[in-house]
């Protein structure tokens, strides 16, 4: 077997035995201060070493027939804060510059970030991390947003079965009549999905197996 054949065969073994996965966690939230009935969804997706993409959504169909709403703040806990080091940085913000402030510290982050950006009345305090988003009382009404969070040691599993909080104002449409909402979610286990590069490696491996078998028959 020539060098290329050996390389492909080795790649095939790696592809079959080392099927890489990235975690995706989806946390469902519900209003905690107005009797429920308003909902949110936050997803955490591994996007590279030390990088997790966080996406928040309150739009239809998360809230049926919602016509207006503004996500103003998000709160998080980490499963193993001791595994993290350094500060937090943000990138790929959508909408651009959606993050207007943040706080980071084990069990030290307040449920009140200033103004109306708070979780008062939920009895949920001592968070690990929080971000302020958009403009409190401003003209922008963001029902969906996302950003990449980078912290050394971070992956999506840090958000598995952890609390998530959300502050929403200017709610319009649908059945919820509260006008504003403070939401809490309990977290869910991760779902592992193949990383894109794994498919390419698997295809290369299968090609190598085919080449090897043809050479053996000749």
Secondary structure in CASP SS format (residue, H / E / C, confidence):
PFRMAT SS
TARGET T0000
AUTHOR 0000-0000-0000
METHOD secondary structure of the structure
MODEL  1
X C 1.00
X C 1.00
X H 1.00
X H 1.00
X H 1.00
X H 1.00
X H 1.00
X H 1.00
X H 1.00
X H 1.00
X H 1.00
X H 1.00
X H 1.00
X H 1.00
X H 1.00
X H 1.00
X H 1.00
X C 1.00
X C 1.00
X C 1.00
X E 1.00
X E 1.00
X E 1.00
X E 1.00
X E 1.00
X E 1.00
X E 1.00
X E 1.00
X E 1.00
X E 1.00
X E 1.00
X C 1.00
X C 1.00
X C 1.00
X C 1.00
X C 1.00
X C 1.00
X C 1.00
X E 1.00
X E 1.00
X E 1.00
X E 1.00
X E 1.00
X E 1.00
X E 1.00
X E 1.00
X E 1.00
X E 1.00
X C 1.00
X C 1.00
X E 1.00
X E 1.00
X E 1.00
X E 1.00
X E 1.00
X E 1.00
X E 1.00
X C 1.00
X C 1.00
X C 1.00
X C 1.00
X C 1.00
X C 1.00
X C 1.00
X C 1.00
X E 1.00
X E 1.00
X E 1.00
X E 1.00
X E 1.00
X E 1.00
X E 1.00
X E 1.00
X E 1.00
X E 1.00
X E 1.00
X C 1.00
X C 1.00
X C 1.00
X C 1.00
X H 1.00
X H 1.00
X H 1.00
X C 1.00
X E 1.00
X E 1.00
X E 1.00
X E 1.00
X E 1.00
X E 1.00
X E 1.00
X E 1.00
X E 1.00
X E 1.00
X C 1.00
X C 1.00
X C 1.00
X C 1.00
X E 1.00
X E 1.00
X E 1.00
X E 1.00
X E 1.00
X E 1.00
X E 1.00
X E 1.00
X E 1.00
X E 1.00
X E 1.00
X C 1.00
X C 1.00
X E 1.00
X C 1.00
X C 1.00
X C 1.00
X C 1.00
X C 1.00
X E 1.00
X C 1.00
X C 1.00
X C 1.00
X C 1.00
X C 1.00
X C 1.00
X C 1.00
X C 1.00
X E 1.00
X E 1.00
X E 1.00
X E 1.00
X E 1.00
X E 1.00
X E 1.00
X C 1.00
X C 1.00
X C 1.00
X C 1.00
X C 1.00
X C 1.00
X C 1.00
X C 1.00
X C 1.00
X C 1.00
X E 1.00
X E 1.00
X E 1.00
X E 1.00
X E 1.00
X E 1.00
X E 1.00
X E 1.00
X E 1.00
X C 1.00
X C 1.00
X C 1.00
X H 1.00
X H 1.00
X H 1.00
X H 1.00
X C 1.00
X C 1.00
X C 1.00
X C 1.00
X E 1.00
X E 1.00
X E 1.00
X E 1.00
X E 1.00
X E 1.00
X E 1.00
X E 1.00
X E 1.00
X E 1.00
X C 1.00
X C 1.00
X C 1.00
X C 1.00
X C 1.00
X C 1.00
X C 1.00
X E 1.00
X E 1.00
X E 1.00
X E 1.00
X E 1.00
X C 1.00
X C 1.00
X C 1.00
X C 1.00
X C 1.00
X E 1.00
X E 1.00
X E 1.00
X E 1.00
X C 1.00
X H 1.00
X H 1.00
X H 1.00
X H 1.00
X H 1.00
X H 1.00
X H 1.00
X H 1.00
X H 1.00
X H 1.00
X H 1.00
X H 1.00
X H 1.00
X H 1.00
X H 1.00
X H 1.00
X H 1.00
X H 1.00
X H 1.00
X H 1.00
X H 1.00
X H 1.00
X C 1.00
END
